[in-house]
Amino acid sequence: MMIREICKLCVLLAFLGVNLTSNAQVINYVDARYQADVNVYFVDWKYQADAIVYETPYISYSNKAGVWWVSDRYGIKVRVVKYRYQADVLIYQTKWRYQVKVNNLYKKYFVK
């Protein structure tokens, strides 16, 4: 009887763990071109950007599109390029979470 309850608890915890992190915008910065899922260029002004993003220190905040949590092991592999014409998406990085805005081009590469 006790083993059955422990198994139910383990299944419940695994299910909740997958659901809590499945919508997260987890970003993994890479250096090589062949490793990257998307190439980004960080612009200086908001009006130049395809998306305005915020990097959060907490993974629980990253369930909204445009709020990034940076990981060194998993997530969408992002390569920062040197020139604007090499980028798939132009990004402006804000200091405030409420300023986050994304468009369809951003959603094409980052929202699965």
GUMAR-387612 format. One record per residue: x, y, z of N, C-alpha, C, O in turn; residue in one letter. Coordinates in steps of 0.001 Angstrom, whole numbers, plus 500000, padded with zeros to 6 digits. Atoms other than C-alpha are relative to their C-alpha. Example, Ala and Ser with C-alpha at 12.3 -4.5 7.8 and 13.67 -1.06 7.14 Angstrom:
<rs>
500890498810500000512300495500507800500900501200500000501936501181500665a/499180498810499940513670498940507140499230501090500730499739502198500899s/
</rs>
This chain:
<rs>
500810498817500000500000500000500000500869501268500000500579502234499293m/499105498849499892502798502396500888500748500237498686500980501383498303m/499263499882501260504654501685497634499121500649498932499602501449498129i/500927499430500982501582502562495577499866501517500199499814502264499222r/500112498572499709501279505956497306501269500739499606501205501865499113e/498730499393500390504958506683496733500092500119498485500567501133497974i/499998499956501471504610505832493030499074501096499485499416501807498540c/500932498941500399501581508125492733500619501373500231500477502270499400k/499346498734499691503533510927494390501105500307498992501240501450498556l/498926499808500980506497510427492029499451500395498634500011501269497971c/500620499665501285504257510531488959499448501417500029499583502159499056v/500548498662499857502539513664490235501101501059499949500945502078499274l/498883499062500006505848515436490871500638500121498615501004501218498195l/499447499961501351507174514487487434499076500769499067499546501555498244a/500975499292500828503987515752485786500036501495500263500013502291499324f/499944498579499666504136519059487650501313500636499547501323501778499087l/498708499474500448507830519500486873500036500271498515500608501274498088g/500045499799501441507229519110483153499095501167499655499437501967498784v/500938498921500298504258521475483160500521501362500406500257502345499714n/499511498711499552505995524215485106501115500534499120501277501750499011l/498877499527500807508995524363482799499758499890498504500623500298497729t/500210500210501426507424523518479438499769501298499247500094501375498062s/500256498736500665506389527102478663501118501011500228501024502144499757n/498946499064499643509576528676479934500835500390498794501082499575497904a/499102499504501026511737530802477679501433499828500523502051500782500994q/498653500311499523515023529108478590500968500191498840500781499629497761v/499041499630501036517977530462476626501368499455500364501798499531501515i/498645500503499840521373528867476160500863500691498952500682500469497755n/499114499303500927524060531092474627501093499055499511501737498378500312y/498955500834500598526406529269472229500898500888499133500519501997498754v/499045499235500788529450530413470271500042499606498527500256500456497663d/499832500498501364529459528264467150498713500143499185497609500007499712a/501129499818500908527209528863464145499189498713499838497960498757499783r/500692501267500219526384525171463687499206499543501217498317498702501079y/500725500378498787525154524860467297498721500808500211497836500382500952q/501072499051499700522701527764467172498676499633499344498632499191498196a/501348500107500548518954527480466721499573501322499370498831501337498388d/500356498670500493518640531234466162501166500961500237501868500874501245v/498975498958499892521018534148465563499317501301500387498330501695499767n/500586498741499552520271537378467424501044501104499980502245500862500093v/499164498807499925521651540890467330499333500940500989498138501211500868y/500539499086499006521193543247470289500134501431499491501239501919499257f/500029498628500512520153546716469100500036500979501164499855500598502320v/499867498974498977520562550000470962498686500692500362498557501246501454d/501255499270499784517035551393470641498807499067499826498863498124499037w/501193500853500026513573549870471177499338499969498631498870498915498200k/500711499948501279512150551014467845500691499183498912500068498878497895y/499270500804500977514832549031465962499758498504500171500097497722499282q/500049501419499628513971545711467613498746499293499502497680499892499358a/501138500874500261511744542826466595499331499585501304498133499305501335d/500529500390498695511326541985470275500762500722501098501961500981500994a/499403499425498799511945543597473631499949498903501059498867498448501430i/499931501116499062513121540962476112500584500442501329501233501481501441v/499499499780498650513952540801479786500630498703500488500004497645500415y/499333501175499435516481538399481337499731499966501496500102500884502228e/500366500131498594515198537170484682500949499047500726501461498102500126t/499186500942499227517191535518487454499205498804500503499780497868501057p/500858501058499470514200533285488296499280499285498865498668499936498018y/500655500762501069512885530491486059498478500094500099497793499940499087i/501454499918499853509373530911487475499418501216499288498237501203498942s/500468498817500720509106534357485812500020499805498493499435500605497763y/499743500129501429510035532998482401498909499270499237499174498756498151s/501072500686500709506667531518481451499350500889498949498507500407498193n/500539499073500994505829534585479329501000500142498854502210500177499076k/499117499811501154507196534998475801500715501340500133500087502369500383a/499201498792499893510015537522475872500721500143501319501577501014501467g/499292500005498722511110536814479433500948498811499978500518497658499955v/498976501044500155514372534875479265500606499632501328500859500482502182w/499182500517498909516027532688481841501175499292499344500983498402498515w/498799500505500660519612531865480889500510498757500711500688498742501929v/499458501255499498520896528321481307501256499673499204501398500090498054s/498802500409500731524245526849480388499917498549499536500885498023498987d/500115501415500360522897523322479777498917499710498974499122498873498095r/501107500342500879519563523355477955499242501268499623499479502339500182y/500829498883500435517071525604476198500213500288498520500879499526497819g/499827499566501387516891527419472870501411500531499850501832501416500594i/498603499623500191520424527787471570500067501294499197499644501344498042k/499948498664500576521077531457470812501451500396499778502290500258500667v/498662499485500329524144532858469072499885501495499769499057501937498972r/499971498554500177524871536577469346500977500305498873502151499940498937v/499176499700501167526172537856466017500546501423500091500039502258500840v/499320498719499949528441540810465380499309501058499145499305502240499490k/500614499059500933526555542377462477498500499772499897498014498649500029y/501457500018500042522887543201462096499435499118498882498428498437499077r/500516500761501142522447541571458677500129498490500192499472497731499479y/499840501425499725523552538186460075498909499436500913498789498220501058q/500961500424498973520717538066462621498679499542499408498219500055498388a/501362500410500317517438536223462375498990500910500704497939501234500151d/500885499168499186515877538370465114500823501119500635501926500892501131v/499377498857499340516767541844466383499378500140501390498155500161501529l/500446500020498605516547542060470192500447501270500706501581501721500546i/499651498935499058516435544961472624499789499436501391498738498867501687y/500078500556498645517140544000476217499636501113500981500361502100501108q/500492499002499065515161545946478821500334499618501435500716498483501722t/499749500249498581515596546281482564498716499744500778498758499449501973k/501281500122499316511883546017483346499132498946499319499039498909498092w/500806501096500524509579543017482938498726500468499305498267499809498372r/501258499540500580506476545038482080500172500578498594499175500784497901y/499755499431501323508123546452478909500160498943498911500416499297497760q/499783501088500950508363543051477187498958500048498885497756500121499139v/500878500050501179506935543006473641500650499094498966501862499144498756k/499487500888501052507285540387470915499085500088498785497912500443498902v/500803500029501218506118540119467311500023498598499399500556497668500004n/500107501326500628505466537244464911501354499420499611501536498204499659n/498662500497500341509108537012463799500666499370501218501300498320501105l/499466500564498763510170536442467402499320498668500314499982497690500660y/500755501215499690507419533866467902500374498847499069500324497683499467k/499598501026500955508567532006464789501217499220500495501287498005500311k/498762500642499573511967531258466327499992499548501463500655498567501800y/499880500255498574511345531242470086498817499298500644498995498646501673f/501171500618499393507804530024470784499700498699499268499465498698498060v/500224501314500597507288526324470178498584499556500258498191498468499835k/
</rs>
